[in-house]
Amino acid sequence: MDIQWDSLPAPVRQTTNFFTEPVHFFRTYNRAFLREDLLAALTLTVVALPQGIAFALIAGLPPAMGLYATVIGSIVGALWGSSAQGTTGPTSALSLLVVSSLAAYAQPESAAFIVAAGLMAVMAGILQILMGVARLGILVNFVSDAVIVGFAAGAGVQIAAGELRHLFGLSSGGTTVVERVGHVLANLQLTNPYTLAVGVGTVVLLLLLKRYAPKLPAPLIALVVATLALLLFNLPQHGVDVLGQLPSSLPPFTALPLFSLGLLNDLSTGALAVTAIGLIQTMAVARAFAAQTGERLDSNQEFVGQGLANIAAGFFSGYPVSGSFSRSAVNFEAGARSKMSALLSGIFVLVAMLVLGPVGQYLPRAALAGLLLIVAYGMIDYKQMARILRGARGDALIMFLTFFGTIFLSIQFAVLSGILVSLAYYILKTSTPKVHEVLPDDEFEHLVPGQDKPSCPQLGIIEVLGDLYFGAVSHVEDTIRSYADRHPSQLYLMLRMRDVHHIDISGIHMLEGLLRSYRERGGDIFMTHLRPDVLARMKQTGFYDRIGADNILDEDNAIRYIFQRIMDPTICIYECNVRVWKECQNLPRPDYHVDLIDIQMVPEVSFETISPRALWDRLHEPLPPIILDVREAREWKRGHIPQARHRPLSGLLGRKGGWDDLPTYRPIILVDRSGRRSQRLAALMQPEGYKNLTILAGGMQAWENEHLLEAVESDYVE
């Protein structure tokens, strides 16, 4: 039975696509790029060849393994990767990580050491493929760049310390940085001057070429000059060590002990560190060049590509590989347009290896030591370290922990510790988002952190700068409740949620608790800037119905809405001196000082109301009700009901019984701007025997909206 591709489940199709990437690449390759890719590949080969040899020496492996890893990594990484300019192969950081991880297991360059290096590559490759297929590429984003900067700098120190003995022509001594440097210093009298001259000469030549001819392949030129010098002056007779013959055959298949559980267990920690550092390095390289070209990366495809490259390198006499920044930079600067350049460079390195294999017996080891010292120095990124030091203290801590751990502890422990601290720092930052009060700026244009500005006695606005997930809700709730305790008169709270991108059930429960607390005090909570995903989650969990649609506000009108419909204007006019909001600025002020009697917040008491039209009809009755306008003088003069009596609320509240001249038996209709001051006065008059109190619904705003007759005082000026 034929299986239709479209009928397969989407996860199956996507997983299959990871492994058929070469087919897609060759089908879509633009042949117009071939010339530029070919030229870039030739340039890349010139750099990759000496680096492959040098990095294998760092790893304590034969140079052949570095070349094999370069060939296999370049070809497989290009075929199954996603970066157009990125290249895969041995790197200085991974090489140091390999030798550090395996040193306790076997002697460098021994048969057991070589097999373990290949097996570690396969183990790391399997982990990387599993992460890619599981679509865990996003995990790389949770590791701080400070880990890589710190590790690279520490690795540079380690590499330099390990190469000093080759520079001075000394025997090996010590396994740590301190021991190696101490060994060199203690044996300086045994220095071979010819070896030192070759090494220092290589360093000087590399520096001069980088300074005055940066486009030339400095490493290759330096090694060629060193080789010619060795032949010209017959340096081996003076004790100058040579590298030995390079391989002149295709990468041979290696049978690895895949089912040796004891060995797998011994290598597991190192394999984890190689997996993590390899992927982080690769994605950092890919992102750096994608940012310049606008290329769209697929991190999961890159994970699969790196995994396959490591597995292939392990089985074909190589060792762990990853994305290389230095070779990728050369590839980019040489004008590479696609992955074809990295693929071709792997083929060219193989050809060069087959042709130039015998040349290795004339290559001075001290020259490679000089080259590696330059590489080690370049790994210490002083500019990035300075930027991190000027930035967040957490990043600086992560960088230093990884840096000193790499130098003084086992490297795999330092790497994994740096990653764990990075993740812990991320969790700490996301679990303690900024939660602060915001108030209008001096122009009332924007809401800014309140700092030392006075707060409104009725309304607080709090901005939450982070997601409301289970790890953060305790901090957010504690901060808001602490704020509420410091502002006991604030019955209303507005939450700005524009930076809340996610909310889980713990966040919903926290908001429900806050809402219940405020409403039990007679207040309420309002929200603005709810993102679609957050609003959808609130509706799904029932919180939206609980808080009510009227409490989800548009920020442009939120304060105006709360000011006009919710806040108590009596407090605004007679008790508040700060006038925080723009809407407060035009509030009337009492004409004289008011010694306020004890005013409690109006309880939930319902008074009878009357509509503007109904009041208009009652005004034409034989015995109309008493209309008592309690607004301030400026409001009264602007316009009032013709038959109304003016009695400012400040005068009524300023002395107890300020309404004693009003008959208790007559119907009294209270009028103000919106009805809320009337509510306050009615609550105070009712216990004094005034039972026939009615409030104009909506106040003078509603009266004006009905276009009913108003009287305007002659001395009123707008």
C-alpha positions in Angstrom: 0.0 0.0 0.0 1.4 3.4 -1.0 1.7 5.9 1.9 0.9 9.5 0.9 3.4 12.0 2.4 0.7 14.5 3.2 -1.2 11.8 5.2 1.6 11.3 7.7 1.4 13.1 11.0 3.0 16.5 11.1 5.7 15.5 13.7 6.7 12.5 11.5 7.1 14.8 8.5 9.0 17.4 10.4 11.4 14.8 11.9 12.0 13.2 8.5 12.8 16.7 7.1 15.7 17.0 9.6 17.4 14.0 7.9 16.6 14.8 4.3 18.1 18.3 4.5 20.8 17.5 1.9 18.2 16.6 -0.7 16.5 20.0 -0.1 19.8 21.8 -0.3 20.9 20.4 -3.6 17.4 20.8 -5.1 17.3 24.5 -4.2 21.0 25.4 -4.6 21.5 28.5 -6.7 24.3 27.6 -9.2 25.0 31.3 -9.6 26.6 31.1 -6.1 29.1 28.4 -7.2 32.0 30.6 -8.2 31.8 32.7 -5.0 31.4 29.5 -2.8 34.4 27.9 -4.6 36.7 30.8 -4.0 35.6 31.1 -0.3 36.2 27.3 0.1 39.8 27.7 -1.1 40.4 30.5 1.3 38.8 28.5 4.1 40.9 25.5 3.4 44.1 27.4 3.9 43.0 28.3 7.4 41.3 25.0 8.3 44.3 22.8 7.5 46.8 24.2 10.1 44.0 24.7 12.6 43.0 21.1 12.4 46.6 20.1 13.2 46.9 22.6 16.0 43.6 21.9 17.7 44.3 18.1 17.8 47.5 18.8 19.7 45.5 20.8 22.2 43.3 17.8 22.7 46.2 15.5 23.2 45.5 13.6 20.0 47.5 12.8 16.9 47.4 15.6 14.2 45.6 13.1 11.9 42.5 13.1 14.1 42.3 16.9 13.8 42.5 16.7 10.1 39.9 13.9 9.9 37.6 15.8 12.2 38.0 18.9 10.0 37.1 16.9 6.8 34.2 15.0 8.3 32.9 18.0 10.4 33.0 20.4 7.4 31.2 18.0 5.0 28.5 16.6 7.3 27.9 19.8 9.2 27.4 21.6 5.9 25.0 19.0 4.5 22.7 18.8 7.5 23.2 22.2 9.1 21.2 25.4 8.5 23.7 28.2 8.5 24.9 29.5 5.2 28.2 30.9 6.5 28.8 28.7 9.5 31.5 26.0 9.4 31.9 22.9 11.6 35.1 21.3 12.8 37.6 21.1 15.7 37.8 24.2 18.0 40.2 25.2 20.6 37.6 25.2 23.3 36.2 21.8 22.6 39.8 20.4 22.2 40.7 21.6 25.6 37.4 20.2 27.0 38.2 16.8 25.5 41.7 16.5 27.0 40.5 17.7 30.3 37.6 15.2 30.4 39.8 12.3 29.3 43.0 13.0 31.1 41.8 11.1 34.2 40.8 8.1 32.1 43.9 7.5 29.9 47.2 9.0 28.9 47.0 11.6 26.0 47.8 10.1 22.6 47.4 6.6 23.9 45.2 4.1 22.1 42.6 4.2 24.9 42.6 8.0 24.9 42.0 8.0 21.1 39.1 5.6 21.3 37.6 7.5 24.2 37.7 10.7 22.2 35.9 9.1 19.3 33.3 7.6 21.6 32.7 10.9 23.3 32.0 12.5 19.9 29.4 9.8 19.2 27.8 10.3 22.7 27.6 14.0 22.2 26.2 13.6 18.7 23.4 11.3 19.9 22.4 13.8 22.6 22.5 16.7 20.1 20.3 14.8 17.6 17.8 13.9 20.4 17.6 17.6 21.4 17.1 18.6 17.8 14.4 16.1 17.0 12.6 17.0 20.3 12.8 20.6 19.2 14.7 21.8 22.2 16.8 24.2 20.2 15.3 27.1 22.2 17.2 25.8 25.3 20.4 27.4 24.0 18.8 30.8 24.6 18.6 30.2 28.3 22.4 30.0 28.7 24.1 33.3 29.2 26.8 34.5 26.8 28.8 35.1 29.9 29.3 31.3 30.1 31.0 31.2 26.7 33.0 34.4 27.3 34.3 33.1 30.7 35.0 29.6 29.4 36.8 30.8 26.3 39.0 33.1 28.3 39.8 30.3 30.8 40.4 27.9 28.0 42.8 30.4 26.5 44.8 30.5 29.7 44.8 26.7 29.8 46.0 26.4 26.2 48.8 29.0 26.7 50.0 27.2 29.9 50.1 23.9 28.1 52.0 25.2 25.1 54.8 27.0 27.0 56.9 23.9 27.4 56.8 23.4 23.6 57.8 27.0 23.1 60.9 26.6 25.4 61.7 23.0 24.3 61.1 21.5 27.7 59.8 18.2 28.8 56.2 17.8 30.1 55.5 18.6 33.7 52.3 19.2 35.7 48.6 18.9 34.8 47.2 22.2 36.1 47.9 25.8 35.0 49.9 26.5 38.1 51.9 23.3 37.8 52.7 23.8 34.1 53.7 27.4 34.5 55.7 26.6 37.6 57.5 23.7 35.7 58.5 26.1 32.9 59.8 28.8 35.3 61.7 26.2 37.3 63.5 24.8 34.2 64.2 28.0 32.2 67.9 27.1 32.3 67.1 24.0 30.2 65.5 26.1 27.4 66.5 25.1 23.9 67.4 28.4 22.2 66.7 27.1 18.7 63.3 25.9 19.7 62.5 29.2 21.4 63.7 31.1 18.4 61.4 29.1 16.1 58.4 29.6 18.4 59.0 33.3 19.1 59.7 33.9 15.4 56.4 32.3 14.5 54.5 34.5 17.0 56.2 37.7 15.7 55.5 36.7 12.1 51.9 36.0 12.9 51.5 39.4 14.6 53.1 41.2 11.7 51.0 39.5 9.1 47.8 40.2 11.1 48.8 43.8 11.5 50.0 44.7 8.0 48.5 42.0 5.8 45.3 40.9 7.5 43.8 39.3 4.3 46.7 36.8 3.9 46.5 33.3 5.4 48.8 34.1 8.3 48.8 30.7 10.0 49.7 28.9 6.8 52.4 31.4 5.8 53.9 31.2 9.3 54.0 27.4 9.3 55.5 27.3 5.8 58.2 29.8 6.8 59.0 27.7 9.9 59.2 24.6 7.8 61.6 26.2 5.4 63.7 27.5 8.3 63.9 24.0 9.8 65.2 22.6 6.4 67.5 25.5 5.7 69.2 25.5 9.1 68.9 21.7 9.8 67.2 22.4 13.1 66.4 18.8 14.1 70.1 18.4 14.7 69.8 21.1 17.4 67.0 19.4 19.2 64.0 21.1 17.5 61.1 18.6 17.6 59.0 18.1 14.5 55.4 17.1 14.2 55.8 13.8 12.3 54.3 12.6 9.1 50.6 13.5 8.5 48.1 11.0 7.2 47.9 10.4 3.5 44.7 8.2 3.4 41.0 8.6 3.7 39.6 8.8 7.2 39.5 5.2 8.4 36.4 3.7 10.1 36.9 3.1 13.9 35.1 0.4 15.8 34.0 2.0 19.1 33.0 0.2 22.3 29.4 1.4 22.1 28.2 -1.1 24.7 30.9 -0.7 27.3 28.7 0.6 30.1 31.6 1.4 32.4 33.3 3.5 29.8 30.0 5.2 28.8 29.5 6.1 32.4 33.0 7.5 32.8 32.6 9.7 29.7 29.0 10.9 30.4 29.9 14.1 32.3 32.4 15.1 29.6 29.9 14.2 26.8 27.3 16.5 28.4 29.8 19.3 28.6 30.8 18.8 25.0 27.1 18.7 24.0 26.3 21.9 25.7 29.4 23.9 24.8 29.3 22.6 21.2 25.7 23.7 20.6 26.1 27.0 22.4 29.2 27.8 20.3 27.5 26.7 17.1 24.4 28.8 17.6 26.4 31.8 18.7 28.4 31.6 15.5 25.3 31.0 13.3 23.4 33.9 15.0 26.3 36.3 14.6 26.4 35.9 10.8 22.7 35.5 10.3 22.3 39.0 12.0 24.4 40.4 9.2 22.9 38.6 6.3 19.2 38.4 7.4 19.3 34.6 7.1 16.6 32.7 9.0 18.1 30.0 11.2 16.5 26.7 12.3 18.1 25.9 15.6 16.6 22.4 15.7 18.1 21.6 12.2 21.4 22.9 13.4 21.3 20.6 16.4 20.6 17.6 14.2 23.4 18.7 11.8 25.9 19.0 14.7 24.8 15.7 16.1 25.4 13.9 12.8 28.7 15.6 12.3 29.9 14.4 15.7 28.7 10.9 15.2 30.4 10.7 11.8 33.6 12.3 13.2 33.6 9.7 16.0 33.3 6.7 13.8 35.8 8.0 11.2 38.8 8.6 13.4 37.9 12.1 14.5 36.9 13.7 17.8 34.2 16.2 18.9 33.4 19.1 16.6 31.3 22.3 16.7 30.8 25.6 14.9 34.0 27.5 14.6 33.9 31.3 14.9 37.3 31.9 13.4 36.8 29.7 10.3 33.2 31.0 9.9 34.5 34.5 9.9 37.0 33.7 7.2 34.3 32.0 5.2 32.0 35.0 5.5 34.7 37.5 4.7 35.8 35.4 1.7 32.3 35.9 0.2 30.6 32.6 0.8 27.0 32.6 -0.3 25.8 29.2 0.9 26.7 26.0 2.7 28.5 24.8 -0.4 31.6 26.7 0.6 32.0 24.7 3.8 31.2 21.4 2.0 33.9 22.1 -0.6 36.4 23.2 2.0 36.1 19.8 3.7 36.8 18.1 0.3 39.8 20.4 -0.3 41.3 19.7 3.1 41.0 16.0 2.3 42.9 16.5 -1.0 45.5 18.6 0.6 46.0 16.1 3.4 46.5 13.3 0.9 49.0 15.3 -1.2 50.9 17.1 1.6 51.0 14.3 4.2 54.8 13.8 4.1 55.4 17.5 4.8 54.4 17.0 8.4 57.8 15.5 9.3 59.4 18.9 8.6 56.9 21.0 10.6 58.5 22.3 13.8 56.4 21.6 16.9 57.5 25.0 18.4 55.9 26.8 15.4 52.6 25.2 16.2 53.1 26.2 19.9 53.6 29.8 18.6 50.4 29.5 16.5 48.5 28.2 19.5 49.7 31.0 21.8 48.2 33.5 19.3 45.0 31.4 19.3 44.9 31.3 23.1 45.3 35.1 23.3 42.5 35.6 20.8 40.2 33.5 22.9 40.3 36.1 25.7 37.8 38.6 24.5 38.7 41.7 26.6 36.0 43.9 25.0 33.2 41.5 25.8 34.6 40.9 29.3 34.6 44.6 29.9 31.1 45.0 28.6 29.9 42.2 30.9 31.6 43.8 33.9 29.8 47.1 33.1 26.5 45.3 32.8 24.4 43.1 35.2 26.3 41.8 38.3 24.7 38.4 37.7 26.4 38.1 34.3 29.7 39.2 35.8 29.4 36.5 38.5 28.6 33.8 35.9 31.6 34.9 33.7 34.1 34.8 36.6 32.8 31.5 38.0 33.2 29.9 34.6 36.6 31.6 34.0 38.2 30.6 37.3 36.5 27.2 37.3 38.0 26.5 33.9 41.5 27.4 35.1 41.5 25.8 38.5 38.9 23.1 38.5 38.0 20.3 36.0 36.9 22.0 32.8 33.7 19.9 32.4 32.7 20.8 35.9 33.3 24.5 35.3 31.3 24.4 32.1 28.3 22.6 33.5 28.4 24.7 36.7 28.5 27.9 34.6 25.5 26.7 32.6 23.6 25.7 35.8 24.4 29.1 37.4 23.2 30.8 34.2 19.9 28.9 34.3 19.6 29.7 38.0 20.2 33.3 37.3 17.5 33.3 34.6 15.0 31.7 37.0 15.9 34.2 39.7 15.4 37.1 37.3 12.1 35.8 35.9 10.8 34.9 39.3 11.4 38.4 40.7 10.1 40.7 38.0 10.0 44.4 38.6 6.7 45.5 40.2 6.5 49.2 40.9 4.0 52.0 41.2 3.7 54.4 38.2 2.5 58.0 38.2 2.1 60.7 35.6 5.1 62.7 34.6 5.2 66.4 35.0 3.4 66.9 31.6 0.8 64.3 32.4 1.7 62.6 29.1 3.2 59.3 30.3 3.2 57.0 33.3 6.6 56.7 34.9 7.9 55.0 38.0 6.7 56.9 41.0 10.0 57.2 42.9 9.4 59.9 45.6 6.3 61.4 44.2 3.2 61.4 46.4 0.5 58.9 45.7 -3.2 59.3 45.1 -5.1 58.5 48.2 -7.7 56.5 46.3 -6.1 54.9 43.2 -2.8 53.2 42.9 -1.3 52.1 39.5 1.2 49.2 39.6 3.1 48.0 36.6 4.2 44.3 36.4 7.3 43.8 34.2 7.3 40.1 33.7 5.3 36.9 33.3 2.9 35.7 36.0 3.9 32.1 36.2 4.2 29.8 39.3 7.8 30.9 40.0 7.0 34.7 40.0 3.5 34.9 41.6 4.8 34.9 45.2 7.1 37.8 44.6 4.5 39.8 42.7 1.8 39.2 45.3 4.1 40.1 48.2 5.1 43.3 46.5 1.5 44.4 45.7 0.2 43.5 49.2 3.2 45.4 50.8 2.2 48.4 48.6 -1.4 48.1 49.7 -0.3 48.0 53.4 1.6 51.2 52.9 -1.4 52.9 51.2 -4.4 51.8 53.3 -6.7 54.5 52.0 -6.2 53.3 48.4 -9.3 51.2 47.7 -8.7 51.0 44.0 -5.8 49.4 42.1 -5.0 49.4 38.4 -2.6 46.8 37.1 -0.6 47.6 33.9 0.0 44.3 32.2 1.6 45.2 28.9 4.8 43.3 29.8 3.0 40.2 31.0 3.2 37.8 28.1 2.2 34.6 29.9 0.0 33.7 32.9 -0.5 30.3 34.3 -3.0 28.9 36.8 -0.8 30.1 39.7 -1.0 33.6 38.3 -4.8 33.4 38.0 -5.1 32.2 41.6 -2.9 35.1 42.7 -5.0 37.7 40.9 -8.2 36.1 42.4 -6.8 36.5 45.9 -5.9 40.2 45.3 -9.3 40.9 43.7 -11.1 39.3 46.7 -8.9 41.3 49.2 -9.6 44.6 47.5 -13.3 44.0 47.1 -13.7 42.9 50.8 -12.3 46.4 51.7 -14.9 48.0 49.5 -12.5 48.6 46.6 -11.8 47.0 43.3 -9.0 46.1 40.8 -8.8 47.2 37.2 -6.4 46.1 34.4 -5.0 47.6 31.3 -2.8 46.4 28.3 -3.8 42.8 28.5 -2.1 40.8 25.8 -4.3 38.5 23.7 -2.8 35.3 25.1 -3.2 36.5 28.7 -6.8 37.7 28.1 -7.6 34.3 26.5 -6.2 32.5 29.5 -8.3 34.7 31.8 -11.4 33.8 29.9 -10.6 30.1 29.8 -10.2 30.0 33.6 -13.2 32.1 34.5 -11.2 35.0 35.9 -12.5 37.3 33.2 -16.1 36.8 34.3 -15.1 37.2 38.0 -13.4 40.6 37.5 -15.9 41.7 34.9 -15.6 43.2 31.5 -16.0 46.7 32.9 -12.8 46.3 34.8 -10.7 45.6 31.7 -9.9 49.1 30.5 -8.1 50.8 27.6 -5.2 52.7 29.2 -5.8 55.9 27.2 -9.2 56.2 29.0 -8.6 54.1 32.1 -7.8 56.9 34.5 -10.6 59.1 33.2 -13.1 56.3 33.6 -12.0 55.5 37.1 -11.9 59.1 38.1 -15.3 59.9 36.7 -17.2 56.7 37.7 -15.4 55.1 40.6 -13.3 57.4 42.7 -15.0 59.5 45.5 -14.9 63.1 44.4 -15.4 64.3 48.0 -12.0 62.9 48.8 -10.6 64.4 45.7 -11.9 67.9 46.4 -11.8 68.1 50.2 -9.3 65.7 51.4 -6.6 65.4 48.7 -3.9 68.0 48.3 -1.6 66.1 45.9 -3.9 66.2 42.7 -1.9 63.4 41.1 -3.9 62.8 37.8 -4.4 65.2 34.9 -8.2 64.9 35.6 -7.6 66.3 39.1 -6.1 69.5 37.9 -9.4 71.2 37.1 -11.3 70.1 40.2 -12.9 72.9 42.1 -11.3 73.8 45.4 -13.2 75.1 48.5 -13.4 78.9 48.7 -12.3 78.8 52.3 -10.6 76.4 54.7 -12.7 73.5 55.7 -12.4 71.8 59.0 -13.7 68.5 57.9 -15.7 66.4 60.2 -14.8 62.7 60.4 -15.7 61.4 56.9 -15.8 57.6 56.5 -16.0 56.0 53.1 -19.5 55.6 51.9 -20.8 52.1 52.5 -22.7 50.2 49.9 -26.0 52.1 50.6 -28.5 52.4 47.8 -30.4 55.7 47.7 -33.3 56.5 45.4 -32.3 58.2 42.1 -34.2 60.2 39.6 -33.5 60.7 35.9 -33.0 64.2 34.5 -36.3 64.0 32.5 -38.3 62.9 35.5 -36.8 65.7 37.6 -37.6 68.2 34.8 -41.2 67.1 35.0 -41.3 67.4 38.8 -40.0 70.9 38.6 -43.3 71.9 37.1 -45.4 70.4 39.8 -47.4 72.9 42.1 -45.0 72.0 45.0 -41.7 71.0 43.4 -39.0 69.3 45.5 -36.1 71.2 47.0 -33.1 71.0 44.6 -29.9 71.1 46.5 -26.8 71.7 44.3 -23.7 70.7 46.4 -21.0 71.6 43.9 -18.4 74.3 44.4 -18.9 77.9 43.3 -17.0 77.6 40.0 -19.1 74.6 39.0 -22.3 76.4 40.0 -21.6 79.5 38.0 -20.8 77.4 34.9 -24.4 76.2 34.8 -27.0 74.9 37.2 -30.7 73.9 37.3 -32.7 77.2 37.5 -34.7 76.3 40.6 -31.8 74.8 42.5 -30.4 76.1 45.8 -26.6 76.4 45.9 -25.1 74.8 49.1 -21.4 73.8 48.5 -20.6 70.5 50.0 -17.6 72.1 51.7 -19.9 74.2 53.7 -22.2 71.3 54.7 -19.3 69.1 55.7 -17.3 71.9 57.4 -19.7 72.0 60.3 -21.9 69.3 61.6 -25.6 70.0 61.0 -24.9 72.4 58.2 -28.2 71.4 56.6 -30.4 72.0 59.7 -32.3 74.8 58.0 -33.7 72.3 55.4 -37.1 70.8 56.3 -37.0 67.1 56.9 -40.5 66.5 55.6 -39.9 68.0 52.1 -38.5 65.9 49.2 -34.9 66.9 48.7 -33.1 66.1 45.5 -29.3 66.3 45.7 -27.3 67.4 42.6 -23.6 67.4 41.9 -21.4 66.8 38.8 -21.8 63.0 38.6 -23.8 61.9 41.6 -21.1 60.6 43.9 -20.8 63.7 46.2 -24.6 63.5 46.6 -24.1 59.9 47.7 -21.7 61.0 50.4 -24.0 63.8 51.6 -27.1 61.6 51.6 -25.2 59.1 53.8 -24.5 61.8 56.3 -28.0 63.4 56.2 -30.1 60.3 56.5 -29.3 59.6 60.2 -30.3 63.2 60.9 -33.9 62.5 60.0 -33.9 63.2 56.3 -35.7 60.2 54.9 -37.0 61.7 51.6 -33.6 62.0 49.9 -33.2 61.4 46.1 -30.1 61.7 44.0 -30.1 63.0 40.4 -28.8 60.0 38.5 -25.6 61.0 36.6 -25.6 64.5 38.1 -25.3 67.6 36.0 -23.4 65.6 33.3 -26.6 63.6 32.7 -28.7 66.8 32.8 -26.5 68.5 30.2 -26.5 65.3 28.0 -30.4 65.7 27.9 -30.0 69.3 26.7 -32.2 70.6 29.5 -32.4 74.2 30.5 -29.5 75.6 32.6 -28.9 78.9 34.3 -25.5 80.5 34.0 -24.3 83.2 36.4 -23.5 86.5 34.8 -20.0 86.7 36.2 -19.0 83.3 34.9 -15.9 83.3 32.7 -14.8 80.1 30.9 
